[in-house]
Amino acid sequence: MTYVIAEPCVDVIDRACVEECPVDCIYEGARALYIQPLECVDCGACEPVCPVEAIYYEDDLPERWQVFAGDNAAFFAETLPGRDAPLDSPGGASKLGRLGVDTPLVAGHPVTS
């Protein structure tokens, strides 16, 4: 199991969770943040600092946002538009910086302000 970032993060990208993560496993897409499930150590440090309550332990993810568990994993497992290969386990978000791409679910989400 791992932590998952759900819908409330789309178009927010607060980054408080990124700063709090001790293992650098929260990656920045274009419109949302994503937790690398193989790098996450389930410490939970990210969850309480999220100002929009978008981070959940996978088992506690509300039913309406269950699709984000698979979507979060797909961000790393699938080749996303504009990339040549999947991210797999890149070994730390800070060395990659903002990736500027999202999964089709997040990219197709209505823009919020």
N, C-alpha and C positions, 0 to 999 in steps of 0.2 A: 504494500500500500504506500501511497505518497500523498502529498498535498496537491491540490488542484486550484487553479485560478479560474473563477467562473465569470459569467456575464457582467456583473457590476464593474469589472475592470475595463471593459471595452470603452475606449475613448477617454479613459481617466489616466492610466499609467502614472500613478502617484510616486512610485519608486521607494517608498518607505520600507517596503518588504525587501527590496533589493539591498538596501543599506544594512538591514538587520540580518540577512542570510549569512551564516558563518561558512557555508561551503560554496557560495557563488553559483547557485544553480537556478537562478531566476533570470530568464532571458527576455529581452525586449524585442517584440515584433513592431509592426507599424502602428497598430491600434490597441494592442493588449500585451500583457506580460504572460510568460509561460514558465512552468516549473519542469525542469528536466527530471523525469521520474527515476532514472538510474543514478543520478547524482544527489538527489534529495535524501537526507539522512533522517527525515521525519522528526526533526527537533521541535517544530512548531513555532519557531521564533518569528516567522513571517506573519502568521495568522493574527495575533493581537494588534499589530501595527498597521494593518490595512484599514484605511479610513472609510472605505466603502463596503467593508465586510464581504470581499470577493473570494477570500481564501478559505478553503475547507479541507479537512482531512477527507480523503476519498470516501471513506465509509459514512461520513456525515454530510456529504454533498446533497443539498436539497434535490428532490426528484425533478423539479423543473429545470435544473441545470446539470443533470446527469450526463448529457451529451458532451459537456466540457471535459469530462474525465478522458474520454477517448480522443477528443479534439486536442487536448493538451499533449497527450502522448504522440499524436499524429504530427504535431509541430516538429518533433525530433526524428520520427521514424520515416516520414514520407518526404519526397522531394517537392518542395514548395515552389510556387511560381517565382521565377527570377533566380533560382539556385540550381546548381549543377548536380548536387547530390544531397541526400538527407544529412541532418546534423549529427545523427546517432548520439554519441556521448562526447561532446566537444571539449569537455574538461574545464569549464569555467566561463561564465557569461562575460566577465569584465574584459577578457582578451578579445572577444568578438565585437563588443559594443552593440549598438542598436542595429538590428538585422534588417529592419524596414520591410519585412514581409509578414503575412499572417496566413493562418489556415483559411480555407474557403469559408468555413463557418463564421469566423470573425470578420474576414474581409467582406462578406455579404451581409453582415449585421447592419441594420439601419444606423446611420450616423447620429450620435447623441452629442450634446454639448455640455 
